[in-house]
């Protein structure tokens, strides 16, 4: 059978049950990666750099097992229609995604798919399907803790093992025609601002698995106590690898549970804390599936009122360019520009400052993060911003305001993080707003919007 495997956010060989099924069911197999013509909210600019590098690695790994990977930038449904007719394709294998942008693409592909070809979903890019976890009355969870309680009970070894496989590294096919180049995807911007990312990231399955091993060996057991300190290199930094599927989340989750069972009692809480972070990722994707417009709209629609937001473009520009006069904010935004990544504690602090103290709509910040982060994920990005902004059921509303001064005292007491990313000569000494006055004003705005509901 002439078949295709359509890679999406599953850029790996091992524990890729979609690839395993495609190999087993094919006499000829070609791999494709497609960037749609309309890329709005499909992938951010910094993430495009990571994807470019990851695809180069995947192309090499696939070639070793006799599979050619071709790259296309065009209307996905139209591409498949032509490809099926041209090469007599009988089956297209892919990993299921709950991303609303990808779901729209898939719907169009299915609608235009010839009857002589089948689109087969084998694996998925989450541990669970968003329709598997339900409340007692058959609805979906809107708050993380009850979701986590059900998720922890639901996800057993059988579910995890069903999403894993071993693919022996041998030649399965004679490599097919290679008529494209990764550069055809046009992922790299014309300006080479992304080149500095090479100092911080090594995309690809093998590098990412090495990073997992290193994290588990050196930092997992102290994760809970050190993860919030911004100058400590205590986090896993595998978010981009997980986002692009260089790592199987099911395999990682199972490995962590095994570590939990065998760990010393003093380490159990750290491992459990990291496992819950993985479950938060599942909750984000679950929530976006059930609220598919919340990547561009507040979950509470009344929170999009102009009463809450001032739309000040000058303040927004100062925030983006590390010119707020608040060292912890400015150093965090500098880290983002330099590395295409930001410590999670820093993300919460800068998001709170933008939405609460500056009164700028969370979507403007989310959009900036979307194009600036190598690990930008639609569900996690929008949930993170709405959680901080207080515009969704899973957030603590406007009572949660991160005071930058207090956060600095708690998580960068010696100033190591600030000194690393913000040279002393670049530190502005006058804040663009009063932290206390702007926090009070935020609470007043929220009270007003509540009274208008």
SULFENJO-V276002 format. One record per helix or strand of 2 or more residues. SS is the DSSP state (hx for helix, st for strand). FROM is the first residue (numbers start at 0). TO is the last residue. If there is no record, write none. Layout:
BEGIN
ss=SS from=FROM to=TO
ss=SS from=FROM to=TO
END
This chain:
BEGIN
ss=st from=1 to=6
ss=hx from=16 to=23
ss=st from=27 to=34
ss=hx from=44 to=63
ss=st from=67 to=72
ss=hx from=75 to=86
ss=st from=90 to=95
ss=hx from=99 to=111
ss=st from=117 to=123
ss=hx from=143 to=153
ss=hx from=156 to=160
ss=hx from=181 to=184
ss=hx from=192 to=198
ss=hx from=204 to=217
ss=hx from=219 to=225
ss=hx from=238 to=242
ss=hx from=248 to=261
ss=hx from=264 to=289
ss=hx from=300 to=303
ss=hx from=312 to=319
ss=hx from=326 to=338
ss=hx from=343 to=356
ss=hx from=361 to=371
ss=hx from=377 to=388
ss=hx from=396 to=398
ss=hx from=403 to=410
ss=hx from=415 to=420
ss=hx from=423 to=425
ss=hx from=434 to=450
END
